[in-house]
């Protein structure tokens, strides 16, 4: 079993992903590099926790969208 992430890590990660659509992807190292430049004064451990959750969140979001498309319940893409 894995450990449960604190809610502040989740909240920060979700806010960053929603604010910067398309910036983050499923690569932890690239996400960590992006966060390192945008978050100043954050400890290494906190940075890694946020980057890990961002990666996980992006993967979850992609799989949810793929499932909705397969079921035909996805909203129309914004133009």
N, C-alpha and C positions, 0 to 999 in steps of 0.2 A: 504494500500500500504506500502511496505517496503522501507527502505532507500537504496540508491545506495552506494555500497562500493567504496572507492577510488581505483584508478587503481594500486597504489603501493601495496595495500593489495592483490589484485588479482594476480599481477605479481609475488610477493613473494610466494604466496600459490601455484600457478601453477608450478613455478620453483622447489619448494620443493617436490611436488608430482611427477613431472617428474624425478627428480634426485634420489628420494627414492621410486622407484616403489615397491609396495607391503607392504610398511611400514604403510601407513595410511589406515584407513577404515571408515565406516560410523558411528563410535562412536565418538562423540564430545569430551568426557572426555579423552579417550585414545589418541586422536589426540593432545589434549591440553597438556597432560603429555609428549608426544614425543617432541612437539615443545618447551616446557619449558626447556628440557634438551639441545636441540640443539640451541636455540636462547637465547643468553645472553644479558642483558641490554635492554630488550624490556618491555614496560609498560604492565600492566595487560590488559588494554583495547585493545591495539594493538595485544597482544597475543590471546585474545579471538576473535578478528575480523579475524585474520589469521586462527585460528583453525576452526572457523565457516565456512569460505570460503573453506578451505581444505575439510571439511566434505561435503559441498554442491557440490564441484567440483568432488569428488570421486563418489558421488551418480549419478551425471549427466553423468560422464564417464561410469559408469556401465550400466546405462539405455540406453545410446547410443550404447554401445557394444551389449547389449541384443537385441536391435531393429535391428541392422545390422545383427546379427546372424539369427534372425527370417526372415528377408528379403532375406537372402542369399548373402548379399553384403559385409560381413565381410572379412577382409584379412586373409590369412592362418596364423595360429599360428606359431610363431617363434620357431624353435627347437634348 
